[in-house]
Amino acid sequence: GIFDTPMPLLYSRRIGSAGGRETPILAGVKLTGKAGAQSVGLLSVQTDSVDVADDVDDIPGTNFSALRIKRDVLGSSSVGLLLLSKTPTDGLNNQTASADFRYNPTREIKIGGAVAQTLTEGEGGDGMAMDFDGLWTSEYSWAGGSYRDVEDDFNAEMGFITRTGVRTGGVF
């Protein structure tokens, strides 16, 4: 969909759950559209606070917002921007900004990548991540490679980045 990027920075199943607990959604809006080569997506959801047992911190009401702008270029290629904001009522905001591209000069060659930066109030959470990949296919063979670098303090709270502090790459 419009919110898909090379890195899973927006994982919508995180909206409406916090710390393994369900949080009620008060209201939400999702608007998507395309005009010519330009695609735009806007998502904003507000969750309610949840009172938890005395020995566990309460879960604050939170606004989850996403803005995606993507432009088709050079036939079947694209460039895009994604801005994410998670704003709980306790004030510990988390934002993610990313830029991505997909370059498909032929049906056989696909190259793509993304660079993202997170900003989190409080200690840590201000880190970068990048992901690049390439693939060549033919009727009987294929080859490709990938590279991913996720800094220790990268904190994409609305996404599904399972590990930080990793640098991986390879050829396949």
Salt bridges, closest charged atoms under 4 A:
ASP72 OD2 - LYS34 NZ 2.66
ASP100 OD2 - ARG68 NH1 2.66
ASP131 OD2 - ARG148 NH2 2.67
ASP133 OD1 - ARG102 NH1 3.23
ASP149 OD2 - ARG167 NH2 3.16
GLU157 OE1 - LYS86 NZ 3.19
